Amino acid sequence: MDFPEALGNKKNEKVNWMDFLRLEGKKIVIFGLANRKSVACAIGKVLAEAGAEVIHVVRSEERAKACRKLFPDSPVFCCDVEEEENIIRVRDEIADQVGGPLAGIVHSIAFANYSEGMQPFHGTVKKDFLQAVNISCFSFISIANHFKELLAPDASLVTISISTTRMAAENYGYMAPVKAALDSSLCFLTKSFSAFSQVRFNAVGPSLLKTSASAGIPGYIDSYLFAEQAIPRKKALETIEAANTAAFLLSERSSGITGQTIVVDAGMGSNYFDHALINKVVS
């Protein structure tokens, strides 16, 4: 059978490439939608287009109202993951109202509170750092633990990291070490869950994105514009590109990938010596 016949040989037949993901009817929970610019929102749209049954978990009732407008067909629950009992509560609510098994969970949550303003890294405030670790990293571990009985045996859990934690971007502050902890948790979760399941844990590591959350980072626009020029195509990474990768990792098509952070940076990490950037510095 040649390639066209494999796809269907009817004249002008439209091939639905989203069928490739095989997500039709599968239940996937997404934590972290804040607004229409959120990575979580983009992932939700891709999954909905693929036919998945998307369940959203947001931080507050205000965000729940916005989420229901964006996803009128999706159940929406509230959970502030800073308190572990809230994760247990929302798990019970989802179990009662939606049921399982869950084919996947998306963790798109990050928070940093610079209570004393931006400080040099060595001046990081302990309580701010620990709060960021709790919300941005430990919540992923906690969600995995408390939702394990609802997961399908081969479920996929995906979190949103960053393209590199080895670059000292001063305006990103202590969040890179927090994301490094999140990245490290992937292999440990994979190992511990392997004792009783084939559940996979991966992360999408995008370069700079144009989101509402990133807009609050001091000097982010300048960094974003630099990143755009450092990307070989001279076009910034789009949120949908990160979302597409997340959808792939949630699907059975990525069954051979676990414990990994998949970098999605449109080639930026290999192009720092771009001749145009060099010329601007030395001219």
C-alpha positions in Angstrom: 0.0 0.0 0.0 1.5 3.3 -1.0 1.3 6.5 1.1 -1.8 8.1 -0.5 -3.8 4.9 -0.1 -2.8 4.6 3.5 -4.3 8.0 4.1 -7.4 7.3 2.1 -7.8 7.3 -1.7 -11.0 9.2 -2.1 -10.7 12.2 -4.3 -10.4 15.5 -2.3 -10.8 13.5 1.0 -9.6 15.7 3.9 -7.2 13.9 6.3 -7.7 14.8 9.9 -4.1 15.0 11.1 -5.3 15.4 14.7 -6.4 11.7 14.6 -2.6 11.0 14.7 -2.6 11.8 18.4 -5.4 9.3 19.2 -6.8 11.5 22.0 -10.5 11.2 21.0 -12.6 10.9 24.1 -9.7 10.7 26.5 -10.0 12.7 29.8 -7.2 15.1 30.4 -7.0 17.5 33.4 -5.3 20.9 32.9 -4.1 22.9 35.9 -3.2 26.5 35.5 -5.3 28.4 33.0 -5.3 32.1 33.9 -6.6 33.8 30.7 -6.7 33.3 26.9 -2.9 34.0 26.6 -2.0 31.2 29.0 0.0 28.2 27.9 -2.7 26.1 29.6 -5.3 27.8 27.4 -3.4 26.9 24.2 -3.0 23.3 25.3 -6.7 23.1 26.1 -7.6 24.3 22.6 -5.2 21.8 20.9 -6.6 18.9 23.0 -10.2 19.9 22.4 -9.6 20.0 18.6 -8.2 16.5 19.0 -11.4 15.3 20.5 -10.2 15.0 24.1 -12.4 15.6 27.1 -10.7 18.5 28.8 -11.2 19.3 32.5 -9.8 22.6 33.7 -8.6 23.4 37.2 -7.9 27.0 38.0 -6.8 29.0 41.0 -9.9 31.1 41.7 -13.6 31.6 40.9 -12.7 34.7 38.9 -10.5 32.6 36.7 -13.1 29.9 36.5 -15.6 32.4 35.0 -13.0 33.4 32.3 -12.3 29.7 31.7 -16.0 28.8 31.2 -16.2 31.5 28.5 -13.2 30.1 26.7 -14.2 26.4 27.2 -18.0 26.3 27.6 -18.1 22.5 27.1 -15.4 21.8 29.8 -15.9 21.1 33.5 -14.1 23.7 35.5 -12.9 23.3 39.1 -11.0 25.7 41.5 -7.9 24.8 43.4 -5.1 26.9 45.0 -2.3 24.3 44.9 -0.3 26.2 47.6 -2.3 24.2 50.2 -2.1 20.5 49.7 -5.6 19.8 51.1 -7.0 21.8 48.1 -5.4 19.3 45.7 -7.0 16.4 47.7 -10.4 18.2 47.6 -10.3 18.9 43.9 -9.2 15.3 43.2 -12.3 14.1 45.0 -14.5 16.6 43.1 -13.2 15.4 39.8 -13.6 11.8 40.8 -17.2 12.4 41.8 -18.3 14.6 38.9 -16.1 13.4 36.0 -14.7 10.1 37.0 -11.7 8.3 35.5 -9.6 7.0 34.1 -7.6 10.1 33.3 -5.3 9.8 30.3 -3.3 12.8 31.3 -2.7 15.8 33.5 -1.1 19.1 32.5 0.7 21.1 35.2 1.0 24.7 33.9 1.6 26.5 37.2 4.4 28.9 38.2 4.5 31.6 40.8 7.1 34.0 42.2 6.5 36.6 44.9 9.3 39.2 44.9 8.1 40.6 48.2 11.1 43.0 48.5 11.4 43.7 44.8 14.0 42.2 42.5 17.2 41.3 44.4 20.5 40.0 43.2 20.3 36.2 43.4 22.4 36.0 46.6 19.8 38.3 48.2 16.9 35.9 47.5 14.3 36.0 50.3 13.9 32.6 51.9 10.1 32.7 52.3 9.7 33.8 48.7 12.0 31.0 47.4 10.2 28.3 49.4 6.8 29.5 48.3 7.9 29.4 44.7 9.2 25.8 45.1 6.0 24.8 46.8 3.7 26.2 44.1 5.8 25.8 41.0 7.5 22.4 41.7 6.1 20.5 44.7 2.5 20.9 43.5 3.4 18.8 40.5 4.6 16.0 42.7 1.6 16.4 45.0 -0.9 16.3 42.1 0.8 13.1 40.8 0.6 11.5 44.2 -3.0 12.4 45.0 -4.4 11.7 41.6 -2.6 8.3 41.1 -5.7 6.3 41.7 -7.6 8.2 39.0 -4.9 7.7 36.3 -5.0 5.2 33.5 -2.1 2.7 33.8 -0.3 4.4 30.8 -1.3 8.0 31.6 1.0 10.9 30.7 1.7 13.9 33.0 3.2 17.0 31.5 4.5 20.1 33.2 5.7 23.4 31.7 9.3 24.2 32.4 11.8 26.5 30.6 14.3 25.9 27.7 17.3 26.2 30.0 18.0 26.5 33.7 21.8 27.0 33.1 21.5 30.6 31.9 21.7 33.3 34.5 19.0 35.6 33.2 19.0 38.2 36.0 15.4 39.3 35.6 14.2 35.7 36.0 15.6 35.7 39.5 15.4 32.5 41.5 12.8 30.8 39.2 15.4 29.1 37.1 16.6 27.0 40.1 13.0 26.3 40.9 12.4 25.0 37.4 15.6 23.0 37.7 14.0 21.2 40.6 10.9 20.7 38.6 12.9 19.1 35.8 14.8 16.9 38.2 11.5 15.6 39.6 10.6 14.0 36.3 13.0 11.1 36.5 12.2 10.5 40.1 8.5 10.4 39.5 9.0 8.1 36.5 11.0 5.7 38.7 8.7 5.7 41.7 5.5 5.3 39.5 7.2 2.5 37.5 6.7 0.2 40.6 2.9 0.0 39.8 2.3 1.6 36.4 3.5 2.8 33.1 2.7 6.4 33.8 5.0 8.9 32.1 6.3 12.3 33.3 7.7 14.9 30.9 8.1 18.6 30.6 7.9 21.1 27.7 10.7 23.6 28.0 9.8 26.6 25.8 11.9 29.7 25.2 10.5 33.1 25.8 6.7 33.3 25.2 4.3 36.2 25.0 2.0 35.5 27.9 0.4 37.6 30.6 2.5 36.0 33.3 5.8 36.8 31.5 4.7 40.4 31.0 5.1 40.9 34.7 8.8 40.0 34.7 10.9 43.2 34.8 12.8 43.7 31.5 11.0 40.8 29.9 10.2 42.7 26.7 13.8 43.4 26.0 14.7 39.8 26.6 11.9 38.7 24.3 13.1 40.9 21.5 16.6 39.6 21.9 15.4 36.0 21.8 13.5 36.8 18.6 16.7 37.9 17.0 18.6 34.9 18.4 16.2 32.4 16.8 17.4 31.4 13.3 14.0 32.1 11.7 13.9 35.6 13.3 10.4 35.0 14.6 9.6 34.4 18.3 8.3 31.1 19.5 4.5 31.0 19.6 2.6 29.6 22.5 0.8 27.2 20.2 4.1 25.6 19.3 4.7 24.8 23.0 1.1 23.6 23.2 1.5 21.3 20.3 4.5 19.6 21.9 2.5 19.2 25.1 -0.3 17.5 23.2 2.1 15.1 21.6 3.6 14.2 25.0 0.1 13.6 26.3 -0.6 11.2 23.5 0.3 7.5 23.1 2.5 8.6 20.1 5.1 9.7 22.6 5.0 6.4 24.6 8.8 6.0 24.3 9.5 9.4 26.0 9.6 9.7 29.8 11.6 11.6 32.4 12.5 14.3 29.8 12.3 18.0 29.3 11.6 18.6 25.6 13.2 21.9 24.6 11.0 24.0 22.3 13.0 27.1 21.4 12.9 27.2 17.6 16.7 26.8 17.6 17.6 29.7 19.8 19.9 27.7 22.0 22.2 26.8 19.1 22.4 30.3 17.6 23.8 32.7 20.2 26.7 33.5 17.8 24.4 34.7 15.1 26.3 37.1 12.8 23.7 39.8 13.0 23.8 39.9 16.8 27.6 39.9 16.8 27.7 42.8 14.3 25.4 44.8 16.6 27.8 44.3 19.5 31.1 44.9 17.8 30.1 47.7 15.4 
